[in-house]
Structure formats: C-alpha cells, structure tokens
Amino acid sequence: MMQLEKIYTRRFLLMKKTMAAIILSLALLVGILPSATAAVVDNKVIWLGDYGDKDWSGLNLTTVDGKTNTTKRLFKEDVVTYAVSGDWIYFLRQNPEDEIKAGDIMKMKKDGSKVSNVTTGNVMQNFTIEGKILYFGGYDKDYKFQLGTMNLDGSGKKILKKNIEFWSYVTTKNYIFYVDTMGTSIFYRMKWDGTAKTAISKDAVRPYDGGYAVYGDTLFYAETSKDEAVQWSLVDVTGKNKKTFKTKGSVQPIAYSNQQFFYEETLVKGAMNPVRTLTKIKRDGTAKKTVAIIATDDRFIGQVGTTFVYKTAKGKVYQISQEGKITISAK
C-alpha cells in the first residue's frame, strides 16, 4: 500500500449540457486522506477556503503560534484540490468560464511564489501525489473521463483507465476505491486492471462530504440504509479487521493516528438543535470518548502536532488537543 502525501480535496460542481454528463461530473470531495482540507508544514497549516467565503476562497496559510494565529492568502482564485510535496504546493485551479468546471494543475512554493502550470487545457478534475508520481482524473478530447499518471513536472503522461463511469473515487498504488455513482451508490474496491472488483458496503455510501476516506492501510466509510439509518465502519483496505458502529446523526472523518480514529459526530437533540462533537475511538472499537463540543459553524482546517486546528465563522483560529484542551489566540 503506498504512502500518500498530504492530499486534500474540496467539493466542487462540474457543469455540462446534458443531464447524464451532469451526473458524471457532480461535486467531488474525495476522501483520499482525512477529509479535512488542510496540510501542515511545521506550525503552518495550508487550507482551502469555501466558495461562499470570498475573503478566504482559494489557498490560505495560517501560522499557528497560539498567540495571533495569523493567516495569509497564498492564491485567491478558486482551488478545488491540492497536495504538498517537498517544497511545493500542487493545486487544481478551477476554470470559472469552462462549461465543464474542471481546471489545470498548478504549483507554487509554500510562500506563494513561483506560480506555474503543470498542465494546460482545463481538463483536470482531481489529482493525488505518491512519491514523484502524480495520479490524476480528467477528461479526454471527447469529454470522456479517464484516470492516469504523470511526473510532477507534467511530463510522462500515461492513461491507466479509460471511459470511467464513476466520479467519486480515491486511488492508491494498488487499488481504486469508488462509489457507484451511476447506480446503487455501493462502495467498491478494484485493482487498476479492473480485476478483483469487490463490494465493500451493503448500503449506499455518500460520494462526497466525507462519505469515505483512506488512512494508509485503514479505510473509513459510512453507509445509509433505505430507512435512513447510518452506520460507519473502520476496516483494513484488504477487507479484514472490520469494526462497525451506529449513529443517530452524521459522522465526518477527521484523522487517524496511533490506532485512534478522530471524527466529528452531529446529533440533533430537542427543538432540532444540532450538537456537534469531536470524538475519538480506538481502532479496535473500544474507548470511545468525546474530546470537545464544536460550534455548528466552526470548521476544521488541519492539525499541528497532535492538536486539531479550527476556524470560527468570524475567522478566529483555535486549537483542540487530543484530550480536549482548547487554546484560543489572544487576537
């Protein structure tokens, strides 16, 4: 199983003239690693802003010092996916004028300098990085979806799988994990050559918003049955050592570290008021514990060391330790 770089992807809408193409090109939040859209360099968190928040849309960098926690905008245009590799940030800039809202893969230094294109043509939909190889999903000249690889400078492009009929997926060196977005929404695993196709879930898995995530050799996914009951599981990517849990609300994966899984759980209690918690549980299903209560509008943007970094709706950044200690900046 390959070790992925820190890769994070945010949901975005792909528009096309026909309804079939719209279904194929819908929003994607690939759970390649934690669904959190952030990467960490020392005490600096790189994160994606929301489309709806024009003050912070694009790529941002927050220095988490526990005092001022200052944030700098690195790239102000719409960005839907990015990965940190070495001294470079690779990112997918969305083309706002294309009728299919994909874009180009670009790169820049971690301070926001030396911005340049890796690809051109506005046909890329998503990408990940493993070592010195960039795995991508994009469109051919006939707007058919395909998966492939290239070098980090854009050279050596190879198409590995053509005419893809699903748009929600995560790739590793050995497998493609995907949701059957044209059918039952069942979650599958298969090898790159199309063999060993295996249904992982029995019920539908959300193709976005943290419906699934891969953490090294561990896979998270949440299922919703026809009666709207939700259960979620942790399982080895090979299908072994599965642990399944039930919830009366919703679950959002956050991180997996030292055999502990961290996630947000949102429950509606009384008068339809949602209660959102940061919760942890051991990989073997024991020692479940609420770490902290999170405000409804606060957003997880990354980790610094063993702490989780959140941003309030007003832009204030704070940290939560794995034991629940909250550190708020002075300003």
C-alpha positions, 0 to 999 in steps of 0.5 A, spaced: 500 500 500 503 506 498 504 512 502 500 518 500 502 525 501 498 530 504 492 530 499 486 534 500 480 535 496 474 540 496 467 539 493 466 542 487 460 542 481 462 540 474 457 543 469 455 540 462 449 540 457 446 534 458 443 531 464 447 524 464 454 528 463 451 532 469 451 526 473 458 524 471 461 530 473 457 532 480 461 535 486 467 531 488 470 531 495 474 525 495 476 522 501 483 520 499 486 522 506 482 525 512 477 529 509 479 535 512 482 540 507 488 542 510 496 540 510 501 542 515 508 544 514 511 545 521 506 550 525 503 552 518 497 549 516 495 550 508 487 550 507 482 551 502 477 556 503 469 555 501 466 558 495 461 562 499 467 565 503 470 570 498 475 573 503 478 566 504 476 562 497 482 559 494 489 557 498 490 560 505 496 559 510 495 560 517 501 560 522 499 557 528 503 560 534 497 560 539 498 567 540 495 571 533 494 565 529 495 569 523 493 567 516 495 569 509 492 568 502 497 564 498 492 564 491 485 567 491 482 564 485 478 558 486 482 551 488 478 545 488 484 540 490 491 540 492 497 536 495 504 538 498 510 535 496 517 537 498 517 544 497 511 545 493 504 546 493 500 542 487 493 545 486 487 544 481 485 551 479 478 551 477 476 554 470 470 559 472 468 560 464 469 552 462 462 549 461 465 543 464 468 546 471 474 542 471 481 546 471 489 545 470 494 543 475 498 548 478 504 549 483 507 554 487 512 554 493 509 554 500 510 562 500 506 563 494 511 564 489 513 561 483 506 560 480 506 555 474 502 550 470 503 543 470 498 542 465 494 546 460 487 545 457 482 545 463 481 538 463 483 536 470 478 534 475 482 531 481 489 529 482 493 525 488 501 525 489 505 518 491 512 519 491 514 523 484 508 520 481 502 524 480 495 520 479 490 524 476 482 524 473 480 528 467 477 528 461 479 526 454 478 530 447 471 527 447 469 529 454 470 522 456 473 521 463 479 517 464 484 516 470 492 516 469 499 518 471 504 523 470 511 526 473 510 532 477 513 536 472 507 534 467 511 530 463 510 522 462 503 522 461 500 515 461 492 513 461 491 507 466 483 507 465 479 509 460 471 511 459 470 511 467 463 511 469 464 513 476 466 520 479 467 519 486 473 515 487 480 515 491 486 511 488 492 508 491 498 504 488 494 498 488 487 499 488 481 504 486 476 505 491 469 508 488 462 509 489 457 507 484 455 513 482 451 511 476 447 506 480 446 503 487 451 508 490 455 501 493 462 502 495 467 498 491 474 496 491 478 494 484 485 493 482 487 498 476 486 492 471 479 492 473 480 485 476 478 483 483 472 488 483 469 487 490 463 490 494 465 493 500 458 496 503 451 493 503 448 500 503 449 506 499 455 510 501 455 518 500 460 520 494 462 526 497 462 530 504 466 525 507 462 519 505 469 515 505 476 516 506 483 512 506 488 512 512 494 508 509 492 501 510 485 503 514 479 505 510 473 509 513 466 509 510 459 510 512 453 507 509 445 509 509 440 504 509 433 505 505 430 507 512 435 512 513 439 509 518 447 510 518 452 506 520 460 507 519 465 502 519 473 502 520 476 496 516 483 494 513 483 496 505 484 488 504 477 487 507 479 484 514 479 487 521 472 490 520 469 494 526 462 497 525 458 502 529 451 506 529 449 513 529 443 517 530 446 523 526 452 524 521 459 522 522 465 526 518 472 523 518 477 527 521 484 523 522 487 517 524 493 516 528 496 511 533 490 506 532 485 512 534 480 514 529 478 522 530 471 524 527 466 529 528 459 526 530 452 531 529 446 529 533 440 533 533 437 533 540 430 537 542 427 543 538 432 540 532 438 543 535 444 540 532 450 538 537 456 537 534 462 533 537 469 531 536 470 524 538 475 519 538 475 511 538 480 506 538 481 502 532 479 496 535 472 499 537 473 500 544 474 507 548 470 511 545 470 518 548 468 525 546 474 530 546 470 537 545 463 540 543 464 544 536 460 550 534 455 548 528 459 553 524 466 552 526 470 548 521 476 544 521 482 546 517 488 541 519 492 539 525 499 541 528 502 536 532 497 532 535 492 538 536 486 539 531 486 546 528 479 550 527 476 556 524 470 560 527 465 563 522 468 570 524 475 567 522 478 566 529 483 560 529 483 555 535 486 549 537 483 542 540 488 537 543 487 530 543 484 530 550 480 536 549 484 542 551 482 548 547 487 554 546 484 560 543 489 566 540 489 572 544 487 576 537 
